[in-house]
Amino acid sequence: MTDVLPDSREPRDAPVLDEIDRRIIAELQQDGRRTYGRIAEAVGLTEAPARQRVARLTRFGLIEIVAITNPGAFGFRLRVAVGLRCEGDLDAIAAAIAQVDEVDWLVATAGRHDLMAELRCVDEQHLYALLTDRIRVIPGVREVETLLYLNLFKASYSWPPGSGRRVPDEPGGARRCSPVPPALTGGGEEVTLDEIDRRIIAELQQDGRRTYGRIAEAAGLSLAPTRQRVARLIDTGVIKIAAIVNPKAAGLLRRAALGLHCEGDLDAIAAAIARVDEVDWLVATAGGFDLMAEVGHLDGERLHRLVTDRIRTIPGVRGVETLVFLSIYKVRYPWPPAMTHRDQSRL
């Protein structure tokens, strides 16, 4: 699912975002290590107030600038959604599921599932072991539905809707892109990470704007090779450093998942759905839905209009199930989980 701060993390006494704040956030969503000078130039400020604005945005929890890692670079090649029907104390069940390291996203929903989780797995046997030995055995878990991600059509870290990274359309349909793409060198070879790379990534997972000097000290390198390593990790797609926006501060007070049943050319249907700004994540699945999307919305009426007027009217969409997020229990940016000590369970 999309990478956003959990809805339950509402900033305390946070200032209202103005247009300059929004433009600064947009710059940092493109590149979380963008210099203050370049940010200032883009938004029409001098460097000192631009620096102050970034500090204020992070201090109040409006944004967090982190290294978002590609699980594929660490050997985790499967991405799976799991819908759970439960009985009993939902908070206790969710707390137990959140302890599973491979679960990096967990929400309570109003819909066919009581809980939905996202798993990152090495392969099918790893997935089977997780479901059988770690999740199905949790007291209160009654049914488990698995949806394997097949193809990624759209993903965005950004706000406002429509401003984020989008998988480009191809003629007649949507581009086919692995949900867990490999990290490749310029020569097409898979990137191999050593212990120093992992130390650097761990530093950037804690603070995406950490100075090269501090990263170098933690990694045991001098400054120049540290800069080179960071550039290589970014250029090969091992990490993306970006500002993650708190959706409440951004005006997206609620989120929902849409499960879509389709008929006909799935690429063409996905291409049309991806053009809807409020859809910030879209994937094809093997399971109960042909496509799954995640949307941000302001209230129930606007969600209703979005689904009724914008999604259901797309040719080939035969049915839409709406799963409104009631509570977000876990969102994890670092991958693999052991790389940092940050625990975001039930924020």
ABEGO torsion letter per residue (X at the ends): XBBBBBAABBBBGBBBBBAAAAAAAAAAAABAABBAAAAAAAAGBBAAAAAAAAAAAAAAGABBBBBBBBAAAAGBABBBBBBBBBBEBAAAAAAAAAABAABABBBBBBEABABBBBBBBABAAAAAAAAAAAAAABBGBABBBBBBBABBABBBABOBBGABBBBBBBBGBBBBBBABBBBBBAAGBBBBBBAAAAAAAAAAAABAABBAAAAAAAAGBBAAAAAAAAAAAAAAGABBBBBBBBAAAAGBABBBBBBBBBBEBAAAAAAAAAABAABABBBBBBEABABBBBBBBABAAAAAAAAAAAAAABBGBABBBBBBBABBABBBABOBAAABABBABGX
